[in-house]
Each structure stands twice: as C-alpha cells, then as structure tokens.
Amino acid sequence: MALPKRKYAKSRQGKRRSHLALSIPKLIDCPQCHTPKLPHHVCPTCGTYAGREVVEIKTPKKTPGK
C-alpha cells in the first residue's frame, strides 16, 4: 500500500475532521402536555400533532415531576 512521505499535522487532521462533530437533538415542548419532543414529530406522551390527536396512546406515560 502507498504510505504518506510525511506525518500529518494535528491541525490538518482536525480540519479534515471538523464536520464529524456530534450534536444533541433539538427538543421543543409539546403544546398539549408540555413534555419535550422532537420538532415535526408526534408527541410520544400524548400522541398529538398540530393540535389534534393522531396516535392513540393506550397507557399514558408518567411525566417527570407531575
């Protein structure tokens, strides 16, 4: 296999990997039950989306602190 003639500098290696950073998912509060949920997704706690019930939740999850 081919090998590099010189060692890569750490700064050059960091520039190459600059787009590989992980980010935490953005969360918003559900307008119905006020639990955190992903934007543009059905709330897993109450099953609502855009102000209407989309998914029927058989057993409601307990919200922390309530």
C-alpha positions as CSV (number, residue, x, y, z in Angstrom):
1,M,0.0,0.0,0.0
2,A,1.0,3.6,-0.5
3,L,2.2,5.5,2.6
4,P,2.5,9.2,3.2
5,K,6.0,10.6,3.0
6,R,5.4,12.9,6.0
7,K,3.4,12.8,9.1
8,Y,0.1,14.7,9.0
9,A,0.0,17.6,11.4
10,K,-2.6,17.5,14.1
11,S,-4.2,20.8,12.9
12,R,-4.6,19.4,9.4
13,Q,-6.1,16.3,10.8
14,G,-8.5,18.4,12.9
15,K,-9.5,20.5,9.8
16,R,-10.3,17.3,8.0
17,R,-12.5,16.0,10.9
18,S,-14.2,19.3,11.6
19,H,-17.6,18.3,10.2
20,L,-17.7,15.0,12.2
21,A,-18.8,16.5,15.4
22,L,-22.0,15.2,17.0
23,S,-24.8,17.5,18.1
24,I,-27.6,16.9,20.6
25,P,-31.1,16.7,19.1
26,K,-33.1,19.9,19.3
27,L,-36.2,19.5,21.5
28,I,-39.3,21.6,21.9
29,D,-42.1,21.4,24.4
30,C,-45.4,19.7,23.4
31,P,-48.2,22.3,23.4
32,Q,-50.6,19.8,24.9
33,C,-48.7,18.0,27.7
34,H,-45.6,20.2,27.8
35,T,-43.1,17.3,27.7
36,P,-40.0,17.6,25.4
37,K,-40.4,16.1,21.9
38,L,-38.6,16.3,18.6
39,P,-39.9,19.0,16.2
40,H,-42.3,17.9,13.4
41,H,-42.9,14.6,15.2
42,V,-45.9,13.1,17.0
43,C,-45.6,13.5,20.8
44,P,-44.8,10.1,22.3
45,T,-46.5,11.0,25.6
46,C,-49.9,12.2,24.4
47,G,-50.0,11.3,20.7
48,T,-50.9,14.7,19.3
49,Y,-49.5,16.6,16.3
50,A,-50.5,20.1,15.2
51,G,-53.2,20.3,17.8
52,R,-55.1,17.1,17.0
53,E,-54.8,13.5,18.3
54,V,-53.0,11.4,15.6
55,V,-51.9,8.3,17.6
56,E,-54.0,6.7,20.3
57,I,-51.8,6.1,23.4
58,K,-53.1,3.1,25.3
59,T,-51.3,3.8,28.6
60,P,-50.1,7.3,29.1
61,K,-46.5,7.7,30.2
62,K,-45.9,9.3,33.5
63,T,-44.4,12.8,33.1
64,P,-41.4,13.5,35.4
65,G,-42.3,15.9,38.2
66,K,-46.1,15.7,37.8
